[in-house]
Amino acid sequence: MNSRIDDNLARAEALVESAERGKDSRDPRDIKSRTIGQVLSQLDLDFPGISASKIRFLEERGLVHPKRTDTGYRKYSQTDIERLRYILTMQRDYYMPLKVIRQHLDDLEASLRCRRWERSQEGVHRRRVAS
């Protein structure tokens, strides 16, 4: 069971990192956006019975943030879909409530920001030492 949790944590860290690259991400997985119907088709194999209302509910709770078209349609990136898959897995397999999942994702994002800051400071330190 711990290896499954570790796998899910690794997937969560990867999706948080890709999400933090920003809206102009060059990650090829994010180039093609999908409609909610296409997302449902992609997730239905692992999560039978998943509905558009469930995905919209997760968006309302602030767990996923799809882009919107000018006409208001939701467009999901691959990163959004991976995040949904992680959330749904944690609910189904570990019975985690959404509040705990959100806190976990927030903690992962904070940890990654901290690591990025530390890496940037290491670069500054190296440049100072080299001078």
C-alpha positions as CSV (number, residue, x, y, z in Angstrom):
1,M,0.0,0.0,0.0
2,N,2.9,2.4,0.8
3,S,4.3,2.0,-2.8
4,R,0.9,3.0,-4.2
5,I,0.9,6.1,-2.0
6,D,4.4,6.9,-3.1
7,D,3.5,6.5,-6.7
8,N,0.5,8.8,-6.2
9,L,2.7,11.3,-4.4
10,A,5.2,11.2,-7.3
11,R,2.4,11.8,-9.8
12,A,1.1,14.6,-7.7
13,E,4.5,16.3,-7.5
14,A,4.9,16.0,-11.3
15,L,1.5,17.5,-12.0
16,V,2.1,20.4,-9.5
17,E,5.5,21.1,-11.1
18,S,3.9,21.1,-14.6
19,A,1.0,23.3,-13.4
20,E,3.5,25.8,-11.8
21,R,5.3,26.2,-15.2
22,G,2.5,28.6,-15.9
23,K,0.0,29.3,-18.6
24,D,2.7,29.5,-21.3
25,S,3.9,26.0,-20.5
26,R,5.8,24.4,-23.4
27,D,5.0,20.9,-22.0
28,P,3.7,19.0,-25.0
29,R,1.1,17.3,-22.8
30,D,-0.6,20.6,-22.3
31,I,-0.8,21.7,-25.9
32,K,-4.0,20.0,-26.7
33,S,-6.9,21.0,-24.5
34,R,-10.0,18.8,-24.1
35,T,-13.7,19.4,-23.5
36,I,-15.4,18.0,-20.4
37,G,-16.9,15.2,-22.6
38,Q,-13.4,14.2,-23.8
39,V,-12.1,14.3,-20.2
40,L,-15.0,12.0,-19.1
41,S,-14.1,9.6,-21.9
42,Q,-10.5,9.5,-20.8
43,L,-11.3,9.0,-17.1
44,D,-14.2,6.6,-17.5
45,L,-12.0,3.5,-17.8
46,D,-10.4,4.1,-14.4
47,F,-13.4,5.8,-12.8
48,P,-16.6,4.3,-14.1
49,G,-19.6,6.5,-13.7
50,I,-17.7,9.7,-13.4
51,S,-19.9,12.6,-14.4
52,A,-19.6,16.1,-15.7
53,S,-21.3,17.4,-12.6
54,K,-18.6,15.7,-10.4
55,I,-15.8,17.4,-12.4
56,R,-17.6,20.7,-12.2
57,F,-18.1,20.2,-8.4
58,L,-14.3,19.6,-8.0
59,E,-13.8,22.9,-9.9
60,E,-16.2,24.7,-7.6
61,R,-14.2,23.4,-4.6
62,G,-11.0,24.8,-6.1
63,L,-9.3,21.5,-6.7
64,V,-9.0,21.9,-10.5
65,H,-8.7,25.0,-12.6
66,P,-9.5,24.4,-16.3
67,K,-9.1,27.3,-18.7
68,R,-12.1,28.9,-20.2
69,T,-12.8,29.8,-23.8
70,D,-14.1,33.2,-24.7
71,T,-17.6,31.7,-24.7
72,G,-17.2,30.1,-21.3
73,Y,-16.5,26.5,-22.2
74,R,-14.1,24.6,-20.0
75,K,-10.9,23.4,-21.6
76,Y,-8.8,20.9,-19.7
77,S,-5.1,20.4,-20.2
78,Q,-3.4,17.1,-19.7
79,T,-2.1,18.5,-16.4
80,D,-5.7,19.2,-15.3
81,I,-6.7,15.6,-16.2
82,E,-3.7,14.2,-14.2
83,R,-4.8,16.3,-11.3
84,L,-8.4,15.0,-11.6
85,R,-7.1,11.4,-11.8
86,Y,-5.0,12.0,-8.6
87,I,-7.9,13.5,-6.7
88,L,-10.3,10.8,-7.8
89,T,-7.8,8.1,-6.9
90,M,-7.2,9.5,-3.4
91,Q,-10.9,9.6,-2.8
92,R,-11.6,6.2,-4.1
93,D,-8.6,4.2,-2.9
94,Y,-7.8,6.0,0.4
95,Y,-11.2,7.5,1.3
96,M,-9.6,11.0,1.6
97,P,-12.1,13.9,2.0
98,L,-11.7,16.7,-0.5
99,K,-10.5,19.1,2.2
100,V,-7.6,16.8,3.0
101,I,-6.8,16.3,-0.7
102,R,-6.7,20.0,-1.3
103,Q,-4.5,20.6,1.7
104,H,-2.2,17.8,0.5
105,L,-2.0,19.4,-3.0
106,D,-1.4,22.8,-1.4
107,D,1.4,21.4,0.7
108,L,3.0,19.8,-2.3
109,E,2.8,23.1,-4.2
110,A,4.4,24.9,-1.3
111,S,7.1,22.3,-1.0
112,L,7.9,22.6,-4.7
113,R,8.0,26.4,-4.5
114,C,10.4,26.1,-1.6
115,R,12.7,23.7,-3.5
116,R,12.7,26.0,-6.5
117,W,13.7,28.9,-4.3
118,E,16.4,26.8,-2.7
119,R,17.8,25.9,-6.1
120,S,17.7,29.5,-7.3
121,Q,19.6,30.5,-4.1
122,E,22.2,27.8,-4.7
123,G,22.8,29.3,-8.2
124,V,23.2,32.8,-6.6
125,H,25.6,31.4,-4.1
126,R,27.7,29.6,-6.8
127,R,27.9,32.8,-8.8
128,R,29.1,34.8,-5.7
129,V,31.7,32.2,-4.9
130,A,32.9,32.1,-8.5
131,S,33.3,35.9,-8.5
